[in-house]
Amino acid sequence: MTATMSAFCGWCGKSTDEGVHELCARRLALVDPPRYCAECARRMVVQVTPAGWVARCSRHGEISSAR
């Protein structure tokens, strides 16, 4: 995740201004990959492997659990 504030929740895809996303943040912090792009709320293609995960937005590219 980048240091900038995201407009959408990576787990549920809703605007970060809508409701509380504490549960979403906990899920993302543990091991679950994001399912929605934090920039545009598009559903991402996610591949989970034993080594981690890769999530790809058709507009904004790829992020992964590798650091």
CORHU-V972634 format. One record per residue. SS is DSSP state (2 for helix, 1 for strand, 0 for the rest). PSI is psi in degrees with one decimal (999 if undefined). OMEGA is omega in radians with two decimals (none if undefined). Layout:
# CORHU-V972634
((SS & PSI & OMEGA) (SS & PSI & OMEGA))
This chain:
# CORHU-V972634
((0 & 145.5 & -3.13) (0 & 168.3 & -3.12) (0 & -16.0 & -3.14) (0 & 156.0 & 3.14) (0 & 131.0 & 3.14) (0 & 150.9 & -3.10) (0 & -24.3 & -3.08) (1 & 151.5 & 3.10) (0 & 131.1 & 3.13) (0 & -18.5 & -3.14) (0 & -49.2 & -3.05) (0 & -15.5 & 3.09) (0 & -1.1 & 3.14) (0 & 161.4 & 3.10) (1 & 142.2 & 3.12) (0 & -14.8 & 3.07) (0 & -18.8 & -3.13) (0 & 114.7 & 2.99) (0 & -167.0 & -3.11) (0 & 135.5 & -3.08) (0 & 32.4 & -3.14) (2 & -44.4 & 3.12) (2 & -42.0 & 3.10) (2 & -46.0 & -3.13) (2 & -39.3 & 3.10) (2 & -42.1 & 3.13) (2 & -42.9 & -3.14) (2 & -32.9 & -3.13) (2 & -28.1 & -3.11) (2 & -89.5 & -3.09) (0 & -10.0 & -3.07) (0 & 133.8 & 3.08) (0 & 156.3 & 3.06) (0 & 145.9 & -3.14) (0 & -20.0 & -3.12) (1 & 146.0 & 3.10) (0 & 130.9 & -3.13) (0 & -14.4 & 3.14) (0 & -35.2 & -3.04) (0 & -3.0 & 3.13) (0 & 17.3 & 3.04) (0 & 146.3 & 3.06) (1 & 131.4 & -3.11) (0 & 155.4 & 3.01) (1 & 122.3 & -3.06) (1 & 131.6 & 3.06) (1 & 123.8 & -3.14) (1 & 130.1 & 3.10) (1 & 169.5 & 3.08) (0 & -24.6 & -3.11) (0 & -12.3 & -3.12) (1 & -148.7 & -3.13) (1 & 157.9 & 3.06) (1 & 130.3 & 3.11) (1 & 132.9 & -3.06) (1 & 124.2 & 3.02) (1 & 136.8 & -3.12) (0 & -20.6 & -3.13) (0 & -34.0 & -2.97) (0 & 5.7 & 3.05) (1 & -154.0 & -2.92) (1 & 142.9 & 2.96) (1 & 157.9 & -3.13) (1 & 169.3 & 3.13) (0 & -13.2 & 3.11) (0 & 133.8 & -3.12) (0 & 999 & none))
